């Protein structure tokens, strides 16, 4: 039953980050949603239960999974121009599932996984639509709902890891549960423009997410899971601080 409290801890962290993001604006919320709030705890649980080698392979898979999340964000932003939140969400999740194939294939090594992730995130950053209008809509879902969804995913990843293996566990722990919920929230509340602002921050945050997975994969065996997670968090935070500046420069152009 360890997966129960693991799911609860993950849900709590997502609720806190979601509320911070809601107060700070949609782009900041997007960046926070892209951070490994589900993946990070899941990798620690996997290291504790299955050893450092298993967790390292899962971390490599989580880096490749950033390509899936970039595909999700790009598909959602374009679908939101003409479709409602539910339809856009279905299209985006379909794109995410398709991108799981190259992400899985690239996860044989950290170099190939990181190369795919960086290429996909860079393409998504350039290809996101611009100038989409915002419009007032319904109230968004509460942060507790997003937290429960993310916690359920973390618990599922921990419970299913013996069956899924290291690769499957890393991919499952990286699914865009929080991003999907908050993108749909922004779409419902502020229209296509609201979703675009959120997803712009989300895509920039994927660089930090990939850095976390890469540093964790390299550090978990020689340093241990908790030290590796600390170093990975520092790397992710350093890249996340660059995100708002990059976003300002992009908006200026």
C-alpha positions in Angstrom: 0.0 0.0 0.0 3.0 2.3 -0.3 1.5 3.7 -3.5 -1.3 5.3 -1.5 0.8 7.7 0.5 3.0 8.3 -2.5 0.0 9.4 -4.5 -1.2 11.6 -1.7 2.2 13.4 -1.4 2.3 13.9 -5.2 -1.3 15.3 -5.2 -0.4 17.7 -2.4 2.6 19.1 -4.3 0.6 19.6 -7.4 -2.2 21.4 -5.5 0.4 23.8 -4.1 2.1 24.5 -7.4 -1.2 24.9 -9.2 -2.4 27.5 -6.7 0.9 29.4 -7.0 0.6 29.4 -10.7 -3.0 30.5 -10.7 -2.0 33.6 -8.7 1.1 34.3 -10.8 -0.5 34.1 -14.3 -1.1 31.5 -17.0 2.4 31.5 -18.4 3.9 30.9 -15.0 1.2 28.2 -14.4 2.2 26.5 -17.6 5.9 26.5 -16.6 5.0 25.0 -13.2 2.8 22.4 -14.7 5.7 21.3 -17.0 8.0 20.8 -14.0 8.4 17.1 -12.8 5.9 17.4 -9.9 4.7 13.9 -10.7 7.7 12.4 -12.4 10.2 13.5 -9.7 8.4 11.7 -6.8 7.7 8.7 -9.0 11.4 8.3 -9.7 12.2 8.5 -6.0 9.7 5.8 -5.3 11.0 3.6 -8.1 14.6 4.0 -6.9 13.5 3.0 -3.4 11.5 -0.1 -4.6 13.5 -1.3 -7.6 17.1 0.1 -7.2 19.1 2.8 -8.9 19.5 1.1 -12.3 15.8 0.7 -12.7 15.2 4.4 -11.7 18.0 5.6 -14.0 16.3 3.9 -17.0 12.9 5.3 -16.0 14.5 8.8 -15.8 15.9 8.4 -19.3 12.4 7.4 -20.5 11.0 10.5 -18.8 13.4 12.7 -20.8 12.2 11.2 -24.0 8.7 11.7 -22.8 9.2 15.4 -23.1 8.7 14.9 -26.8 5.3 13.6 -26.0 4.4 16.6 -23.9 5.6 19.0 -26.6 3.4 17.2 -29.2 0.5 17.5 -26.7 1.0 21.2 -26.3 1.4 21.9 -30.0 -1.6 19.9 -31.0 -3.8 21.5 -28.3 -2.8 25.0 -29.1 -3.7 24.6 -32.8 -6.9 22.6 -32.1 -8.1 25.3 -29.7 -8.4 27.8 -32.5 -11.5 26.1 -33.9 -12.6 23.5 -31.3 -13.8 23.4 -27.8 -11.8 22.2 -24.8 -13.0 18.6 -24.9 -12.3 18.1 -28.6 -8.9 19.9 -28.3 -8.0 17.7 -25.4 -8.8 14.6 -27.3 -6.8 15.7 -30.3 -3.8 16.7 -28.1 -3.9 13.4 -26.2 -3.9 11.5 -29.5 -0.9 13.4 -30.6 0.8 12.6 -27.3 0.1 8.9 -27.8 1.5 9.0 -31.3 4.7 10.7 -30.1 5.0 7.9 -27.5 6.4 5.6 -30.2 9.5 7.6 -31.0 9.9 8.6 -27.3 10.0 4.9 -26.4 12.4 4.0 -29.2 14.8 6.9 -28.2 14.8 5.8 -24.6 17.6 3.2 -25.2 20.1 5.9 -24.2 20.2 9.3 -22.5 21.8 10.9 -25.6 19.1 9.8 -28.0 16.4 10.5 -25.5 17.7 14.0 -24.8 18.2 14.7 -28.5 14.6 13.8 -29.3 13.3 15.8 -26.4 15.3 19.0 -27.2 14.4 18.8 -30.9 10.7 18.3 -30.2 10.5 21.1 -27.6 12.4 23.5 -29.9 10.0 22.8 -32.8 6.9 23.2 -30.6 8.3 26.6 -29.3 8.5 27.9 -32.8 5.3 26.4 -34.1 2.8 27.5 -31.4 0.2 29.8 -32.9 0.4 33.5 -32.1 -2.1 36.2 -31.7 -5.0 34.1 -30.5 -7.8 36.1 -28.8 -8.9 35.6 -25.2 -12.5 35.5 -24.2 -14.3 35.2 -20.8 -15.8 31.8 -20.2 -16.7 29.5 -17.3 -14.8 29.1 -14.0 -11.8 26.7 -14.1 -11.6 23.5 -12.1 -10.3 23.8 -8.6 -6.7 23.0 -7.9 -7.7 20.0 -5.8 -9.1 18.2 -8.9 -5.7 18.6 -10.7 -3.9 17.4 -7.6 -6.1 14.3 -7.4 -5.6 13.5 -11.0 -1.8 13.8 -10.8 -1.7 11.9 -7.5 -3.7 9.0 -9.1 -1.2 8.8 -11.9 1.8 8.7 -9.5 0.1 6.0 -7.5 -0.7 4.0 -10.6 2.9 4.3 -11.8 4.2 3.1 -8.4 1.7 0.2 -8.2 2.2 -0.9 -11.8 6.0 -0.6 -12.0 6.7 -4.3 -11.5 4.5 -5.1 -14.5 5.5 -2.1 -16.7 9.2 -2.3 -16.2 11.6 0.7 -16.0 10.7 2.1 -19.5 7.0 1.9 -19.1 7.1 3.3 -15.6 9.1 6.4 -16.8 6.7 7.0 -19.7 3.6 6.6 -17.5 4.9 8.9 -14.8 5.5 11.6 -17.5 2.0 11.7 -18.9 0.6 15.3 -19.1 -2.1 14.9 -16.5 -1.6 18.2 -14.8 -0.9 20.0 -18.1 -4.0 18.6 -19.7 -6.2 19.6 -16.8 -4.8 23.1 -16.6 -4.8 23.7 -20.4 -8.4 22.7 -20.6 -9.1 25.0 -17.6 -7.4 27.9 -19.3 -9.3 27.2 -22.5 -12.7 27.1 -20.8 -12.0 30.2 -18.8 -10.2 32.4 -21.4 -10.7 30.8 -24.8 -8.0 29.8 -27.3 -5.8 32.7 -26.3 -5.9 31.6 -22.6 -4.9 28.1 -23.6 -2.1 29.5 -25.8 -0.6 31.6 -23.0 -0.6 28.6 -20.7 0.9 26.3 -23.3 3.6 28.8 -24.2 4.8 28.6 -20.6 4.3 24.8 -20.5 6.6 24.3 -23.5 9.3 26.5 -22.1 9.1 24.5 -18.9 9.8 21.3 -20.7 13.5 22.2 -21.0 13.6 22.2 -17.2 11.8 18.9 -17.0 14.2 17.3 -19.4 17.1 18.6 -17.4 15.7 17.1 -14.3 15.4 13.7 -15.8 18.9 13.8 -17.4 20.6 14.9 -14.2 18.7 12.3 -12.1 19.6 9.5 -14.6 23.3 10.4 -14.4 23.4 10.9 -10.6 21.2 8.2 -9.1 23.7 5.4 -9.2 26.8 7.2 -8.0 25.1 9.6 -5.6 21.9 8.0 -4.5 18.3 8.9 -5.3 17.8 11.8 -2.9 21.1 13.5 -3.8 20.4 13.0 -7.5 16.9 14.4 -7.0 18.4 17.5 -5.3 20.9 18.1 -8.0 18.2 17.5 -10.7 15.9 20.0 -9.0 18.7 22.6 -9.0 19.2 22.1 -12.7 15.5 22.3 -13.4 15.2 25.5 -11.3 18.1 27.1 -13.1 16.5 26.5 -16.5 13.0 27.5 -15.3 14.4 30.9 -14.3 15.5 31.4 -17.9 12.0 30.6 -19.1 10.3 34.0 -18.3 13.1 35.9 -20.0 12.9 33.8 -23.1 9.1 34.3 -23.1 9.5 38.1 -22.8 12.0 38.1 -25.7 9.7 36.0 -27.9 6.8 38.3 -27.2 8.8 41.3 -28.0 9.6 39.8 -31.5 
